[in-house]
């Protein structure tokens, strides 16, 4: 079976970021599925651009075939990034028209959140009688409305909603990375029961995941010397971006609360980088906080060791209307694989921390709740603590990319003979 995966942001594993389709491709090889990943030559949030000047260039990375589509560089979220969406879509279509002459795919797998390339890949599939799976990793333009000042009445947003609906209607199958995807379609009244044209029977769910065996291997092989990780204190670890949306300031506030309460055997360790980092470090100095420390961003291969050295791992964020449909944060699955309890202040629908009982969810905007959650896990009985650790590992096994790729393989087989 030949599978074409179209994803503007399919980043090779060596560059971090979204590796979902790399892992799918890796494991599908064992099922005799040959994949080709179409990705932008411009790697998002980096200075890397694989553009050679040609329309596209092909590279085999760790056994996975990438076709990097010529795309201009950009910074931030301005007009140049919007242009890159359109440029990638146009050049990807030209590339597919060339490659299909010698290599016809059996199935196309088009991944959002960016709607333009998804629509182009779907239209290409329709014109060439190729079954097409659409993967939804983020709800566009719904999330744009939630995160910006644009309203649902904005002409551009209304056009994007129509495009989104058309994509859902025409796709042979829809794969959501969050469990509540069908709820969103119902909310929009696009499903057949509400008078729309979308059959919810064609919706599937495959979240993001982790390679459990590789995680355990890396935790042993790629270690770092760090006195804070080696200390005897109760270690609370965060890994990831340090931007306003990540609400790391709440961890500083929680550290202040613990300090004021005279608790000195807890250490909050933050690994990462971002626009808020320097200001938060300065704030910690002004508050004379010794129980929270900011570390540099590290290569992804060191993350398993870092998380495994923690006594608990934490992620924080802001209230978000999109959360009701479920979460697909990559770090959550790394946290699970570490086999340690997880604390989060993000309340969501279809919550896997609650489902697997592998941690605690606290009130979203309360540093006091975070401090109390840390203490609750720290002071839990050995039996309770060990249970959460075991449940984290169990959850990771259910989201192992080997197992998730098996789900995808079954979905691909559903489409055999459709056209």
C-alpha positions as CSV (number, residue, x, y, z in Angstrom):
1,X,0.0,0.0,0.0
2,X,1.3,3.5,-0.9
3,X,0.3,6.3,1.5
4,X,0.8,10.0,0.9
5,X,0.8,12.1,4.0
6,X,0.3,15.8,3.5
7,X,1.3,17.9,6.6
8,X,2.7,21.4,6.3
9,X,4.4,20.9,9.7
10,X,5.7,17.3,9.5
11,X,9.1,18.0,11.2
12,X,11.9,15.4,11.2
13,X,12.6,14.0,14.6
14,X,16.0,15.5,14.9
15,X,14.4,19.0,14.8
16,X,11.9,18.2,17.6
17,X,8.3,19.4,17.3
18,X,5.5,17.3,15.6
19,X,6.9,13.8,14.8
20,X,3.5,12.0,14.7
21,X,3.7,11.1,11.1
22,X,7.3,10.1,11.3
23,X,6.3,7.5,13.9
24,X,3.3,6.3,11.9
25,X,5.5,5.9,8.9
26,X,8.1,4.0,10.9
27,X,5.7,1.5,12.3
28,X,3.5,1.1,9.1
29,X,6.6,-0.2,7.3
30,X,6.1,-3.4,9.2
31,X,2.7,-3.7,7.7
32,X,4.1,-3.1,4.2
33,X,2.8,0.4,3.9
34,X,5.1,2.7,2.0
35,X,4.7,6.3,3.1
36,X,5.7,9.6,1.5
37,X,5.5,12.7,3.8
38,X,4.9,16.0,2.0
39,X,6.1,18.8,4.3
40,X,7.1,22.4,4.1
41,X,10.8,23.1,3.4
42,X,10.6,25.8,6.0
43,X,10.6,24.3,9.5
44,X,8.3,26.2,11.8
45,X,9.8,28.0,14.8
46,X,13.3,27.6,13.5
47,X,15.8,29.1,11.0
48,X,15.9,25.8,9.0
49,X,14.8,25.7,5.4
50,X,15.4,22.7,3.2
51,X,14.6,24.7,0.1
52,X,17.2,23.9,-2.6
53,X,15.6,26.2,-5.2
54,X,13.7,23.4,-6.9
55,X,10.0,22.9,-6.6
56,X,10.6,20.0,-4.2
57,X,13.5,17.9,-2.9
58,X,13.4,14.4,-1.5
59,X,15.2,13.1,1.5
60,X,15.1,9.8,3.4
61,X,15.4,10.4,7.1
62,X,15.8,7.4,9.3
63,X,14.1,5.3,6.7
64,X,11.1,7.7,6.2
65,X,10.7,9.4,2.9
66,X,10.2,13.1,3.1
67,X,9.3,15.4,0.2
68,X,10.1,18.9,1.2
69,X,8.0,21.5,-0.7
70,X,9.5,24.8,-1.7
71,X,8.3,27.3,0.9
72,X,9.6,30.8,1.7
73,X,10.9,31.7,5.2
74,X,8.9,33.7,7.7
75,X,9.0,34.8,11.3
76,X,6.0,35.1,13.7
77,X,2.4,35.0,12.6
78,X,2.2,37.8,10.1
79,X,1.4,38.0,6.4
80,X,4.5,36.1,5.4
81,X,3.3,33.1,7.3
82,X,-0.1,33.3,5.6
83,X,1.7,33.5,2.3
84,X,3.6,30.3,3.3
85,X,0.3,28.5,3.8
86,X,-0.8,29.4,0.3
87,X,2.7,28.8,-1.3
88,X,3.0,25.3,0.3
89,X,-0.5,24.4,-0.9
90,X,0.1,25.5,-4.4
91,X,3.5,24.0,-4.7
92,X,2.4,20.8,-3.0
93,X,-0.4,20.4,-5.6
94,X,2.1,20.9,-8.5
95,X,4.4,18.3,-6.9
96,X,1.6,15.7,-6.5
97,X,0.6,16.2,-10.1
98,X,4.2,15.4,-11.1
99,X,4.7,12.4,-8.8
100,X,1.4,10.7,-9.5
101,X,2.6,10.0,-13.0
102,X,5.1,7.5,-11.6
103,X,3.8,6.7,-8.2
104,X,0.1,6.5,-7.6
105,X,-0.9,6.5,-3.9
106,X,-3.6,4.1,-2.7
107,X,-4.7,6.6,0.0
108,X,-4.0,10.2,0.8
109,X,-3.8,11.3,4.5
110,X,-4.2,15.1,4.8
111,X,-3.4,16.7,8.1
112,X,-4.6,20.0,9.5
113,X,-4.6,22.5,11.3
114,X,-3.9,24.6,8.3
115,X,-7.0,24.2,6.0
116,X,-5.6,25.2,2.7
117,X,-3.2,22.3,2.1
118,X,-5.8,19.9,3.6
119,X,-8.4,21.1,1.1
120,X,-5.9,20.9,-1.8
121,X,-4.9,17.3,-0.9
122,X,-8.6,16.4,-0.6
123,X,-9.5,17.9,-3.9
124,X,-6.6,16.2,-5.5
125,X,-7.8,12.9,-4.1
126,X,-11.4,13.5,-5.3
127,X,-10.2,14.4,-8.9
128,X,-8.0,11.3,-9.1
129,X,-10.4,8.9,-7.4
130,X,-8.1,8.3,-4.4
131,X,-9.6,7.7,-1.0
132,X,-8.6,10.5,1.4
133,X,-8.4,10.6,5.2
134,X,-8.5,14.0,6.8
135,X,-6.8,14.4,10.2
136,X,-7.9,17.2,12.5
137,X,-5.2,18.3,15.0
138,X,-6.7,21.6,15.8
139,X,-10.1,23.2,15.1
140,X,-9.6,25.9,12.4
141,X,-11.0,28.5,12.3
142,X,-12.8,28.0,15.6
143,X,-9.5,28.3,17.5
144,X,-8.6,31.5,15.5
145,X,-11.9,33.0,16.8
146,X,-11.1,32.0,20.3
147,X,-7.5,33.3,20.3
148,X,-7.9,36.5,18.3
149,X,-10.2,39.5,18.0
150,X,-11.8,38.1,14.9
151,X,-15.4,37.2,15.2
152,X,-17.5,34.5,13.6
153,X,-19.1,37.2,11.5
154,X,-15.8,38.2,9.9
155,X,-16.0,37.6,6.1
156,X,-12.7,35.7,6.1
157,X,-13.7,33.5,9.1
158,X,-17.1,32.7,7.4
159,X,-15.3,31.6,4.3
160,X,-12.9,29.4,6.4
161,X,-15.9,27.8,8.2
162,X,-17.4,26.9,4.8
163,X,-14.1,25.4,3.7
164,X,-13.9,23.5,7.0
165,X,-17.4,22.1,6.5
166,X,-16.7,21.1,2.9
167,X,-13.5,19.2,4.1
168,X,-15.5,17.3,6.7
169,X,-18.3,16.5,4.2
170,X,-16.0,15.3,1.4
171,X,-13.4,13.3,3.4
172,X,-13.8,9.6,3.3
173,X,-12.8,9.3,6.9
174,X,-12.0,11.9,9.6
175,X,-9.3,11.3,12.3
176,X,-9.4,13.6,15.3
177,X,-6.4,13.8,17.7
178,X,-8.9,14.7,20.4
179,X,-11.8,12.5,21.5
180,X,-14.5,15.1,21.3
181,X,-14.2,15.9,17.6
182,X,-17.8,14.6,16.9
183,X,-19.1,16.9,19.6
184,X,-17.8,19.9,17.7
185,X,-19.5,18.8,14.5
186,X,-22.8,18.4,16.5
187,X,-22.3,21.8,18.1
188,X,-22.1,23.3,14.6
189,X,-25.2,21.3,13.5
190,X,-23.3,19.9,10.6
191,X,-24.1,16.2,11.4
192,X,-26.9,14.4,9.6
193,X,-29.0,14.1,12.7
194,X,-29.0,17.9,12.9
195,X,-29.9,18.3,9.2
196,X,-26.3,18.6,7.9
197,X,-24.4,16.3,5.6
198,X,-21.6,14.9,7.8
199,X,-22.0,11.3,8.8
200,X,-20.4,10.9,12.3
201,X,-19.9,7.2,11.6
202,X,-16.8,8.2,9.6
203,X,-15.2,9.9,12.5
204,X,-12.2,8.2,14.2
205,X,-9.9,9.1,17.1
206,X,-6.1,8.7,17.4
207,X,-4.4,10.9,19.9
208,X,-0.7,11.8,19.9
209,X,1.6,9.4,21.8
210,X,5.0,8.2,22.7
211,X,7.5,5.5,21.9
212,X,7.6,3.7,25.3
213,X,10.6,1.4,24.5
214,X,12.6,4.3,23.1
215,X,11.7,6.5,26.0
216,X,12.9,4.0,28.5
217,X,16.1,3.4,26.4
218,X,16.8,7.2,26.2
219,X,16.2,7.6,30.0
220,X,19.1,5.3,30.6
221,X,21.4,6.3,27.7
222,X,21.1,10.1,27.6
223,X,21.7,11.5,31.1
224,X,22.8,14.9,32.2
225,X,24.7,16.1,35.3
226,X,22.4,18.4,37.2
227,X,22.5,19.0,40.9
228,X,18.9,20.0,41.1
229,X,17.8,16.7,39.4
230,X,20.1,14.7,41.7
231,X,18.9,16.4,44.9
232,X,16.9,14.7,47.6
233,X,14.1,17.3,47.5
234,X,10.7,16.5,46.1
235,X,11.2,17.5,42.5
236,X,8.4,19.0,40.4
237,X,9.4,19.2,36.7
238,X,8.0,21.1,33.8
239,X,9.4,20.8,30.3
240,X,8.3,22.9,27.3
241,X,7.7,26.4,26.1
242,X,7.7,29.4,28.4
243,X,5.3,31.8,26.8
244,X,2.3,33.7,28.1
245,X,-0.1,30.9,27.0
246,X,1.8,28.4,29.1
247,X,1.1,30.3,32.3
248,X,4.4,29.5,33.9
249,X,3.9,32.5,36.1
250,X,1.5,30.4,38.1
251,X,4.4,28.1,39.0
252,X,6.3,31.1,40.4
253,X,3.3,32.1,42.4
254,X,2.9,28.5,43.7
255,X,6.6,28.5,44.7
256,X,6.1,31.8,46.6
257,X,3.1,30.2,48.5
258,X,5.2,27.2,49.4
259,X,8.0,29.4,50.6
260,X,5.7,31.6,52.7
261,X,4.3,28.4,54.3
262,X,7.8,27.4,55.3
263,X,8.0,24.4,53.0
264,X,11.6,24.0,51.9
265,X,11.9,20.4,50.7
266,X,10.1,21.0,47.3
267,X,12.0,22.1,44.2
268,X,10.2,23.2,41.0
269,X,12.4,22.8,38.0
270,X,11.5,24.4,34.7
271,X,13.2,23.2,31.4
272,X,12.6,25.3,28.3
273,X,12.7,28.6,26.6
274,X,10.3,31.3,25.5
275,X,9.4,35.0,25.5
276,X,8.4,35.0,29.2
277,X,11.5,33.3,30.6
278,X,13.7,36.3,31.4
279,X,11.0,38.2,33.1
280,X,10.0,35.2,35.2
281,X,13.7,34.7,36.3
282,X,13.9,38.3,37.3
283,X,10.7,38.0,39.2
284,X,12.0,35.0,41.1
285,X,15.1,37.0,42.1
286,X,13.0,39.9,43.3
287,X,11.0,37.5,45.4
288,X,14.1,35.7,46.7
289,X,12.7,32.4,45.7
290,X,15.1,29.4,46.0
291,X,12.6,26.7,45.4
292,X,12.1,27.3,41.6
293,X,14.8,27.2,39.0
294,X,14.8,27.8,35.3
295,X,17.0,25.6,33.1
296,X,17.9,26.0,29.4
297,X,16.0,24.2,26.7
298,X,17.5,20.7,26.1
299,X,17.7,18.3,23.2
300,X,14.6,16.1,23.1
301,X,16.7,13.0,23.8
302,X,17.4,14.2,27.3
303,X,13.7,14.7,28.2
304,X,13.1,11.0,29.2
305,X,15.9,11.2,31.8
306,X,14.8,14.5,33.1
307,X,11.2,13.5,33.6
308,X,12.2,10.1,35.1
309,X,14.3,12.0,37.7
310,X,11.2,14.0,38.8
311,X,8.9,12.9,41.7
312,X,6.0,14.4,39.7
313,X,5.6,16.2,36.4
314,X,3.5,19.3,35.8
315,X,2.0,21.3,33.0
316,X,-0.1,24.4,33.2
317,X,-2.0,26.6,30.9
318,X,-5.0,28.9,30.5
319,X,-8.7,28.4,30.3
320,X,-9.6,27.5,26.7
321,X,-13.0,26.8,25.2
322,X,-11.3,24.3,22.9
323,X,-10.4,22.1,25.9
324,X,-13.9,20.8,26.2
325,X,-13.2,18.6,23.1
326,X,-10.1,17.0,24.7
327,X,-6.4,17.5,24.8
328,X,-3.6,16.2,22.6
329,X,-0.5,17.8,24.1
330,X,2.7,15.9,23.2
331,X,4.2,16.5,26.6
332,X,1.4,14.7,28.3
333,X,2.4,11.4,26.8
334,X,6.1,11.9,27.7
335,X,5.0,12.6,31.2
336,X,3.0,9.4,31.3
337,X,5.9,7.4,30.0
338,X,8.1,8.6,32.9
339,X,5.9,6.7,35.2
340,X,5.4,9.6,37.6
341,X,2.2,11.4,38.8
342,X,1.0,14.3,36.7
343,X,-0.4,17.6,38.0
344,X,-2.3,19.9,35.6
345,X,-4.4,23.0,35.9
346,X,-6.1,22.5,32.5
347,X,-9.6,21.2,32.9
348,X,-10.8,19.5,29.7
349,X,-13.3,17.1,28.4
350,X,-12.3,13.4,27.9
351,X,-9.5,14.0,30.3
352,X,-6.9,11.2,30.2
353,X,-5.3,12.1,33.6
354,X,-8.7,11.5,35.2
355,X,-9.5,8.5,33.1
356,X,-6.3,6.7,34.0
357,X,-6.1,8.2,37.5
358,X,-2.5,9.0,37.0
359,X,-2.5,12.5,38.6
360,X,-4.5,15.4,39.7
361,X,-6.4,18.3,38.0
362,X,-6.6,21.5,40.0
363,X,-8.4,24.8,39.5
364,X,-7.2,26.5,36.3
365,X,-6.2,30.0,37.4
366,X,-5.2,29.4,41.0
367,X,-1.6,29.2,42.1
368,X,-2.9,28.2,45.6
369,X,-4.6,25.2,44.0
370,X,-1.3,24.3,42.2
371,X,0.6,24.5,45.5
372,X,-2.0,22.4,47.2
373,X,-1.9,19.9,44.4
374,X,1.8,19.5,44.7
375,X,1.5,19.0,48.5
376,X,-1.3,16.5,48.0
377,X,0.8,14.3,45.7
378,X,3.9,14.7,47.9
379,X,2.1,13.7,51.1
380,X,0.1,10.9,49.5
381,X,0.5,7.4,50.9
382,X,3.1,5.2,49.3
383,X,0.3,3.0,48.0
384,X,-1.5,6.0,46.4
385,X,1.7,7.4,45.0
386,X,2.7,4.0,43.5
387,X,-0.8,3.6,42.0
388,X,-0.5,6.9,40.1
389,X,3.0,5.9,38.9
390,X,1.7,2.6,37.6
391,X,-1.3,4.2,36.0
392,X,0.9,6.7,34.2
393,X,2.9,3.8,32.7
394,X,-0.3,2.0,31.8
395,X,-1.6,5.1,30.0
396,X,1.6,5.5,28.1
397,X,1.3,1.9,26.9
398,X,-2.1,2.6,25.5
399,X,-0.7,5.6,23.7
400,X,2.4,3.9,22.4
401,X,3.0,4.8,18.8
402,X,3.2,1.1,17.9
403,X,-0.4,0.7,19.1
404,X,-1.6,3.9,17.6
405,X,-0.1,3.0,14.2
406,X,-2.0,-0.3,14.4
407,X,-5.2,1.8,14.8
408,X,-4.2,3.8,11.8
409,X,-3.5,0.7,9.8
410,X,-7.0,-0.6,10.5
411,X,-8.4,2.8,9.3
412,X,-6.5,2.6,6.1
413,X,-7.8,-0.9,5.5
414,X,-11.3,0.3,5.9
415,X,-10.8,2.4,2.8
416,X,-9.5,-0.4,0.6
417,X,-11.8,-0.8,-2.3
418,X,-13.9,2.3,-1.5
419,X,-13.1,3.9,-4.9
